[in-house]
Every structure is written in C-alpha cells, then in structure tokens.
Amino acid sequence: MANQPKQDQQATSSSPPIQKNEDQVASPAAVGLKDSLEKQYLKIKEHAETYPYVWASYIVVYGGFALWTAYRWRKLRRTEDRVQTLQERLRKLVEAEESAGKTTKVIEKGSISSDRPSK
C-alpha cells in the first residue's frame, strides 16, 4: 500500500507536462508566429546596430513626415471647427431672417397692393 500513493503522486505530477505539450501542439501557428516575429526583431536589431546612420535617417525622414501630417491634420480639424461654427451662425441668422421675413412679407403684400394703381 505504501507504493500506491507514490504511484498516484507520480501520475499527478506527470500530467501537467503532458498538458503543456498538448498546448504547444494545439497551437503551432502561434508558436511559429512568435518565433518568426522574434527572428525578424533580431534581424532588425542587428541591422540597426550595424548601420546606425541609415536608421537615424529613417527616423528623421519618417519622423518629419509624421510631424507634418500631424500638423496638417490639426490644421484641418481647426478649419472644420471654424466652418461648423460659421455654418451654425449662418443657420441661426437665416432662421432669424425667415421669422422676421414672414411678418414683413405680410406687411409688404398689403403695402404693395395698395401702392399699385388699379387698372
């Protein structure tokens, strides 16, 4: 009987490594993707360490392009905000003129008909 608990302990201790192996076998694409990303990162890192001036020029050029794009994007957003504000003011002005225009049209129609001589 003393041997049976040891066998149970061995059986329970051996089951988790089997599950780990099953997880690795179950997702070989994830493992392959991780390995390929790591290899690509190491290649880029080695190239950057070998040719620092090339990478510095990339940073300057693409960083400058990113700054210019951010500047233009911000300017576009400001312009859009300004246009929306002006459109809102114009809409309110037109509504005010229309409401004032309705009352003046009634008065104008009466005055226009009285100003014209009858035939």
Buried (B, 14 or more C-beta within 10 A) or exposed (E): EEEEEEEEEEEEEEEEEEEEEEEEEEEEEEEEEEEEEEEEEEEEEEEEEEEEEEBEEEEEEEEEEEEEEEEEEEEEEEEEEEEEEEEEEEEEEEEEEEEEEEEEEEEEEEEEEEEEEEE
